Amino acid sequence: MLCSLEMMATLRGCLPCCGSMMETQDQMGQGKKVSDVPSISAGGDSITGGTGGFGKTMSNSIPDGSMPDTSSLGSNLTRFTEEDIRKATRNLSVKIGEGGFGIVYKGMIKASPTTRTYVAVKKLSNRSRQGIPELIKELEVLPRLHHKHLVRLIGYCNEESCQALVYEYINNGNLHDHLHGKRSPLPWIQRLSIAMDVAHAIDYLHVHVVPSVIHRDIKAGNILLDDRFHAKLSDFGLSKLLSEDEQFTHVTTDVRGTAGYLDPEYYQSHRLTDKSDIHSFGVVLLELISGRKPVEFTGKSHFNLVKWARSELSKGNMQEVLDSRIPDGSYNLNAVWKLADIAMMCCEPISANRPRIGQVVRSIQAAKDEQMRTPIVQEVPDDPSSDDDDHGGLTVQWDNIDDEPQAR
């Protein structure tokens, strides 16, 4: 079972902000007008309304024990004590991340009497201004979701001095670090596979779950990669469930999201739909193609990835857009264009002009199919002992063994 709205409503006494988490609609599906004007922060910070996105100013401290009654969450989640959390994390010794909610620690728990497994523990800070609503939302949403490309929630701790969520540990960092950090550049074929993994996750949320889920914060930093570079979508703290009568319309809500990924129409109108996720995913696709950040500020100059890519691609300048770290010969230019075309469709300013996730999945698959028909050319050292130099020091490999080399 899920955290019910009734349980969440009991929090209003200790959390003034939670009452306005329950965005409402009128019978025509138009929603109540939100008066807060959203403000935008640079550098990947969250975007919230002028009062923290919840209509009332929160205090600098959060009262202990203010998570909802979790007795009805069911047996699929494990309830941990504060002592369990401290043992699992070696007294909170290995920090692996941080956000507005608090700090994420690496830990280890018993998966069975004879095996142990690594976990990620998101512990609420008592100074958090957004943590409790986001933890509540994850407890509401994640227990009902089961997909191989979504990070799995294992359990929670709800004690007066420790509120935390425990997730499966994904050991290869996030997509943002691989694209913009000091890690080795991702090969093109891996980028296509990551795009497909995330598209399948979004398809599951939008189409195969009732009620549908709008993630509302799809970005490279929320896409985690395992040791085989399979992608998993994480962080459902801003997500929104659509009731049955909202499935093909919208809900009016305070604007939340991350600079550079935020749907411009949603930012202006406060009308949230599944197309808002589509826009954010389109930005991620452009990141995979270009290796550039969604927004960059250098002195007085401001770089916007969507505007720049639209300008360059409209002139046919794919080589200007494509990440220079992707080696020549490792990609099919037609496949790159297919992915770029669907990315730009996703980033259309007007949501009605954006595709639904099913079309996005098909387009990415078409790009992968195009790539699989392409020979991969790699440089190899010359072997002076070999009399066969027909390939001039190159080796040709086909991703699809049924293909044969074609004259060009």
Secondary structure as a PSIPRED ss2 file (coil, helix, strand):
# PSIPRED VFORMAT (PSIPRED V4.0)

   1 M C   1.000  0.000  0.000
   2 L C   1.000  0.000  0.000
   3 C C   1.000  0.000  0.000
   4 S C   1.000  0.000  0.000
   5 L H   0.000  1.000  0.000
   6 E H   0.000  1.000  0.000
   7 M H   0.000  1.000  0.000
   8 M H   0.000  1.000  0.000
   9 A H   0.000  1.000  0.000
  10 T H   0.000  1.000  0.000
  11 L H   0.000  1.000  0.000
  12 R H   0.000  1.000  0.000
  13 G H   0.000  1.000  0.000
  14 C C   1.000  0.000  0.000
  15 L C   1.000  0.000  0.000
  16 P C   1.000  0.000  0.000
  17 C C   1.000  0.000  0.000
  18 C H   0.000  1.000  0.000
  19 G H   0.000  1.000  0.000
  20 S H   0.000  1.000  0.000
  21 M H   0.000  1.000  0.000
  22 M C   1.000  0.000  0.000
  23 E C   1.000  0.000  0.000
  24 T C   1.000  0.000  0.000
  25 Q C   1.000  0.000  0.000
  26 D C   1.000  0.000  0.000
  27 Q C   1.000  0.000  0.000
  28 M C   1.000  0.000  0.000
  29 G C   1.000  0.000  0.000
  30 Q C   1.000  0.000  0.000
  31 G C   1.000  0.000  0.000
  32 K C   1.000  0.000  0.000
  33 K C   1.000  0.000  0.000
  34 V C   1.000  0.000  0.000
  35 S C   1.000  0.000  0.000
  36 D C   1.000  0.000  0.000
  37 V C   1.000  0.000  0.000
  38 P C   1.000  0.000  0.000
  39 S E   0.000  0.000  1.000
  40 I C   1.000  0.000  0.000
  41 S C   1.000  0.000  0.000
  42 A C   1.000  0.000  0.000
  43 G C   1.000  0.000  0.000
  44 G C   1.000  0.000  0.000
  45 D C   1.000  0.000  0.000
  46 S E   0.000  0.000  1.000
  47 I E   0.000  0.000  1.000
  48 T E   0.000  0.000  1.000
  49 G C   1.000  0.000  0.000
  50 G C   1.000  0.000  0.000
  51 T C   1.000  0.000  0.000
  52 G C   1.000  0.000  0.000
  53 G C   1.000  0.000  0.000
  54 F C   1.000  0.000  0.000
  55 G C   1.000  0.000  0.000
  56 K C   1.000  0.000  0.000
  57 T C   1.000  0.000  0.000
  58 M C   1.000  0.000  0.000
  59 S C   1.000  0.000  0.000
  60 N C   1.000  0.000  0.000
  61 S C   1.000  0.000  0.000
  62 I C   1.000  0.000  0.000
  63 P C   1.000  0.000  0.000
  64 D C   1.000  0.000  0.000
  65 G C   1.000  0.000  0.000
  66 S C   1.000  0.000  0.000
  67 M C   1.000  0.000  0.000
  68 P C   1.000  0.000  0.000
  69 D C   1.000  0.000  0.000
  70 T C   1.000  0.000  0.000
  71 S C   1.000  0.000  0.000
  72 S C   1.000  0.000  0.000
  73 L C   1.000  0.000  0.000
  74 G C   1.000  0.000  0.000
  75 S C   1.000  0.000  0.000
  76 N C   1.000  0.000  0.000
  77 L C   1.000  0.000  0.000
  78 T E   0.000  0.000  1.000
  79 R E   0.000  0.000  1.000
  80 F E   0.000  0.000  1.000
  81 T C   1.000  0.000  0.000
  82 E H   0.000  1.000  0.000
  83 E H   0.000  1.000  0.000
  84 D H   0.000  1.000  0.000
  85 I H   0.000  1.000  0.000
  86 R H   0.000  1.000  0.000
  87 K H   0.000  1.000  0.000
  88 A H   0.000  1.000  0.000
  89 T C   1.000  0.000  0.000
  90 R C   1.000  0.000  0.000
  91 N C   1.000  0.000  0.000
  92 L C   1.000  0.000  0.000
  93 S C   1.000  0.000  0.000
  94 V C   1.000  0.000  0.000
  95 K E   0.000  0.000  1.000
  96 I E   0.000  0.000  1.000
  97 G E   0.000  0.000  1.000
  98 E E   0.000  0.000  1.000
  99 G E   0.000  0.000  1.000
 100 G C   1.000  0.000  0.000
 101 F C   1.000  0.000  0.000
 102 G E   0.000  0.000  1.000
 103 I E   0.000  0.000  1.000
 104 V E   0.000  0.000  1.000
 105 Y E   0.000  0.000  1.000
 106 K E   0.000  0.000  1.000
 107 G E   0.000  0.000  1.000
 108 M E   0.000  0.000  1.000
 109 I E   0.000  0.000  1.000
 110 K E   0.000  0.000  1.000
 111 A E   0.000  0.000  1.000
 112 S E   0.000  0.000  1.000
 113 P C   1.000  0.000  0.000
 114 T C   1.000  0.000  0.000
 115 T E   0.000  0.000  1.000
 116 R E   0.000  0.000  1.000
 117 T E   0.000  0.000  1.000
 118 Y E   0.000  0.000  1.000
 119 V E   0.000  0.000  1.000
 120 A E   0.000  0.000  1.000
 121 V E   0.000  0.000  1.000
 122 K E   0.000  0.000  1.000
 123 K E   0.000  0.000  1.000
 124 L E   0.000  0.000  1.000
 125 S C   1.000  0.000  0.000
 126 N C   1.000  0.000  0.000
 127 R C   1.000  0.000  0.000
 128 S C   1.000  0.000  0.000
 129 R C   1.000  0.000  0.000
 130 Q C   1.000  0.000  0.000
 131 G H   0.000  1.000  0.000
 132 I H   0.000  1.000  0.000
 133 P H   0.000  1.000  0.000
 134 E H   0.000  1.000  0.000
 135 L H   0.000  1.000  0.000
 136 I H   0.000  1.000  0.000
 137 K H   0.000  1.000  0.000
 138 E H   0.000  1.000  0.000
 139 L H   0.000  1.000  0.000
 140 E H   0.000  1.000  0.000
 141 V H   0.000  1.000  0.000
 142 L H   0.000  1.000  0.000
 143 P H   0.000  1.000  0.000
 144 R H   0.000  1.000  0.000
 145 L C   1.000  0.000  0.000
 146 H C   1.000  0.000  0.000
 147 H C   1.000  0.000  0.000
 148 K C   1.000  0.000  0.000
 149 H C   1.000  0.000  0.000
 150 L E   0.000  0.000  1.000
 151 V C   1.000  0.000  0.000
 152 R C   1.000  0.000  0.000
 153 L E   0.000  0.000  1.000
 154 I E   0.000  0.000  1.000
 155 G E   0.000  0.000  1.000
 156 Y E   0.000  0.000  1.000
 157 C E   0.000  0.000  1.000
 158 N E   0.000  0.000  1.000
 159 E E   0.000  0.000  1.000
 160 E C   1.000  0.000  0.000
 161 S C   1.000  0.000  0.000
 162 C E   0.000  0.000  1.000
 163 Q E   0.000  0.000  1.000
 164 A E   0.000  0.000  1.000
 165 L E   0.000  0.000  1.000
 166 V E   0.000  0.000  1.000
 167 Y E   0.000  0.000  1.000
 168 E E   0.000  0.000  1.000
 169 Y C   1.000  0.000  0.000
 170 I C   1.000  0.000  0.000
 171 N C   1.000  0.000  0.000
 172 N C   1.000  0.000  0.000
 173 G C   1.000  0.000  0.000
 174 N E   0.000  0.000  1.000
 175 L H   0.000  1.000  0.000
 176 H H   0.000  1.000  0.000
 177 D H   0.000  1.000  0.000
 178 H H   0.000  1.000  0.000
 179 L H   0.000  1.000  0.000
 180 H H   0.000  1.000  0.000
 181 G C   1.000  0.000  0.000
 182 K C   1.000  0.000  0.000
 183 R C   1.000  0.000  0.000
 184 S C   1.000  0.000  0.000
 185 P C   1.000  0.000  0.000
 186 L C   1.000  0.000  0.000
 187 P C   1.000  0.000  0.000
 188 W H   0.000  1.000  0.000
 189 I H   0.000  1.000  0.000
 190 Q H   0.000  1.000  0.000
 191 R H   0.000  1.000  0.000
 192 L H   0.000  1.000  0.000
 193 S H   0.000  1.000  0.000
 194 I H   0.000  1.000  0.000
 195 A H   0.000  1.000  0.000
 196 M H   0.000  1.000  0.000
 197 D H   0.000  1.000  0.000
 198 V H   0.000  1.000  0.000
 199 A H   0.000  1.000  0.000
 200 H H   0.000  1.000  0.000
 201 A H   0.000  1.000  0.000
 202 I H   0.000  1.000  0.000
 203 D H   0.000  1.000  0.000
 204 Y H   0.000  1.000  0.000
 205 L H   0.000  1.000  0.000
 206 H H   0.000  1.000  0.000
 207 V H   0.000  1.000  0.000
 208 H C   1.000  0.000  0.000
 209 V C   1.000  0.000  0.000
 210 V C   1.000  0.000  0.000
 211 P C   1.000  0.000  0.000
 212 S C   1.000  0.000  0.000
 213 V E   0.000  0.000  1.000
 214 I E   0.000  0.000  1.000
 215 H C   1.000  0.000  0.000
 216 R C   1.000  0.000  0.000
 217 D C   1.000  0.000  0.000
 218 I C   1.000  0.000  0.000
 219 K C   1.000  0.000  0.000
 220 A H   0.000  1.000  0.000
 221 G H   0.000  1.000  0.000
 222 N H   0.000  1.000  0.000
 223 I E   0.000  0.000  1.000
 224 L E   0.000  0.000  1.000
 225 L E   0.000  0.000  1.000
 226 D C   1.000  0.000  0.000
 227 D C   1.000  0.000  0.000
 228 R C   1.000  0.000  0.000
 229 F C   1.000  0.000  0.000
 230 H C   1.000  0.000  0.000
 231 A E   0.000  0.000  1.000
 232 K E   0.000  0.000  1.000
 233 L E   0.000  0.000  1.000
 234 S C   1.000  0.000  0.000
 235 D C   1.000  0.000  0.000
 236 F C   1.000  0.000  0.000
 237 G C   1.000  0.000  0.000
 238 L C   1.000  0.000  0.000
 239 S C   1.000  0.000  0.000
 240 K E   0.000  0.000  1.000
 241 L E   0.000  0.000  1.000
 242 L C   1.000  0.000  0.000
 243 S C   1.000  0.000  0.000
 244 E H   0.000  1.000  0.000
 245 D H   0.000  1.000  0.000
 246 E H   0.000  1.000  0.000
 247 Q C   1.000  0.000  0.000
 248 F C   1.000  0.000  0.000
 249 T C   1.000  0.000  0.000
 250 H C   1.000  0.000  0.000
 251 V E   0.000  0.000  1.000
 252 T E   0.000  0.000  1.000
 253 T C   1.000  0.000  0.000
 254 D C   1.000  0.000  0.000
 255 V C   1.000  0.000  0.000
 256 R C   1.000  0.000  0.000
 257 G E   0.000  0.000  1.000
 258 T E   0.000  0.000  1.000
 259 A C   1.000  0.000  0.000
 260 G C   1.000  0.000  0.000
 261 Y C   1.000  0.000  0.000
 262 L C   1.000  0.000  0.000
 263 D C   1.000  0.000  0.000
 264 P H   0.000  1.000  0.000
 265 E H   0.000  1.000  0.000
 266 Y H   0.000  1.000  0.000
 267 Y H   0.000  1.000  0.000
 268 Q H   0.000  1.000  0.000
 269 S H   0.000  1.000  0.000
 270 H C   1.000  0.000  0.000
 271 R E   0.000  0.000  1.000
 272 L E   0.000  0.000  1.000
 273 T C   1.000  0.000  0.000
 274 D H   0.000  1.000  0.000
 275 K H   0.000  1.000  0.000
 276 S H   0.000  1.000  0.000
 277 D H   0.000  1.000  0.000
 278 I H   0.000  1.000  0.000
 279 H H   0.000  1.000  0.000
 280 S H   0.000  1.000  0.000
 281 F H   0.000  1.000  0.000
 282 G H   0.000  1.000  0.000
 283 V H   0.000  1.000  0.000
 284 V H   0.000  1.000  0.000
 285 L H   0.000  1.000  0.000
 286 L H   0.000  1.000  0.000
 287 E H   0.000  1.000  0.000
 288 L H   0.000  1.000  0.000
 289 I H   0.000  1.000  0.000
 290 S H   0.000  1.000  0.000
 291 G C   1.000  0.000  0.000
 292 R C   1.000  0.000  0.000
 293 K C   1.000  0.000  0.000
 294 P C   1.000  0.000  0.000
 295 V E   0.000  0.000  1.000
 296 E E   0.000  0.000  1.000
 297 F E   0.000  0.000  1.000
 298 T E   0.000  0.000  1.000
 299 G C   1.000  0.000  0.000
 300 K C   1.000  0.000  0.000
 301 S E   0.000  0.000  1.000
 302 H E   0.000  0.000  1.000
 303 F E   0.000  0.000  1.000
 304 N E   0.000  0.000  1.000
 305 L H   0.000  1.000  0.000
 306 V H   0.000  1.000  0.000
 307 K H   0.000  1.000  0.000
 308 W H   0.000  1.000  0.000
 309 A H   0.000  1.000  0.000
 310 R H   0.000  1.000  0.000
 311 S H   0.000  1.000  0.000
 312 E H   0.000  1.000  0.000
 313 L H   0.000  1.000  0.000
 314 S H   0.000  1.000  0.000
 315 K C   1.000  0.000  0.000
 316 G C   1.000  0.000  0.000
 317 N C   1.000  0.000  0.000
 318 M H   0.000  1.000  0.000
 319 Q H   0.000  1.000  0.000
 320 E H   0.000  1.000  0.000
 321 V H   0.000  1.000  0.000
 322 L C   1.000  0.000  0.000
 323 D C   1.000  0.000  0.000
 324 S C   1.000  0.000  0.000
 325 R C   1.000  0.000  0.000
 326 I C   1.000  0.000  0.000
 327 P C   1.000  0.000  0.000
 328 D C   1.000  0.000  0.000
 329 G C   1.000  0.000  0.000
 330 S C   1.000  0.000  0.000
 331 Y C   1.000  0.000  0.000
 332 N C   1.000  0.000  0.000
 333 L H   0.000  1.000  0.000
 334 N H   0.000  1.000  0.000
 335 A H   0.000  1.000  0.000
 336 V H   0.000  1.000  0.000
 337 W H   0.000  1.000  0.000
 338 K H   0.000  1.000  0.000
 339 L H   0.000  1.000  0.000
 340 A H   0.000  1.000  0.000
 341 D H   0.000  1.000  0.000
 342 I H   0.000  1.000  0.000
 343 A H   0.000  1.000  0.000
 344 M H   0.000  1.000  0.000
 345 M H   0.000  1.000  0.000
 346 C H   0.000  1.000  0.000
 347 C C   1.000  0.000  0.000
 348 E C   1.000  0.000  0.000
 349 P C   1.000  0.000  0.000
 350 I C   1.000  0.000  0.000
 351 S H   0.000  1.000  0.000
 352 A H   0.000  1.000  0.000
 353 N H   0.000  1.000  0.000
 354 R C   1.000  0.000  0.000
 355 P C   1.000  0.000  0.000
 356 R C   1.000  0.000  0.000
 357 I H   0.000  1.000  0.000
 358 G H   0.000  1.000  0.000
 359 Q H   0.000  1.000  0.000
 360 V H   0.000  1.000  0.000
 361 V H   0.000  1.000  0.000
 362 R H   0.000  1.000  0.000
 363 S H   0.000  1.000  0.000
 364 I H   0.000  1.000  0.000
 365 Q H   0.000  1.000  0.000
 366 A H   0.000  1.000  0.000
 367 A H   0.000  1.000  0.000
 368 K H   0.000  1.000  0.000
 369 D H   0.000  1.000  0.000
 370 E H   0.000  1.000  0.000
 371 Q H   0.000  1.000  0.000
 372 M H   0.000  1.000  0.000
 373 R C   1.000  0.000  0.000
 374 T C   1.000  0.000  0.000
 375 P E   0.000  0.000  1.000
 376 I E   0.000  0.000  1.000
 377 V E   0.000  0.000  1.000
 378 Q E   0.000  0.000  1.000
 379 E E   0.000  0.000  1.000
 380 V C   1.000  0.000  0.000
 381 P C   1.000  0.000  0.000
 382 D C   1.000  0.000  0.000
 383 D C   1.000  0.000  0.000
 384 P C   1.000  0.000  0.000
 385 S C   1.000  0.000  0.000
 386 S C   1.000  0.000  0.000
 387 D C   1.000  0.000  0.000
 388 D C   1.000  0.000  0.000
 389 D C   1.000  0.000  0.000
 390 D C   1.000  0.000  0.000
 391 H C   1.000  0.000  0.000
 392 G C   1.000  0.000  0.000
 393 G C   1.000  0.000  0.000
 394 L E   0.000  0.000  1.000
 395 T E   0.000  0.000  1.000
 396 V E   0.000  0.000  1.000
 397 Q E   0.000  0.000  1.000
 398 W E   0.000  0.000  1.000
 399 D C   1.000  0.000  0.000
 400 N C   1.000  0.000  0.000
 401 I C   1.000  0.000  0.000
 402 D C   1.000  0.000  0.000
 403 D C   1.000  0.000  0.000
 404 E C   1.000  0.000  0.000
 405 P C   1.000  0.000  0.000
 406 Q C   1.000  0.000  0.000
 407 A C   1.000  0.000  0.000
 408 R C   1.000  0.000  0.000
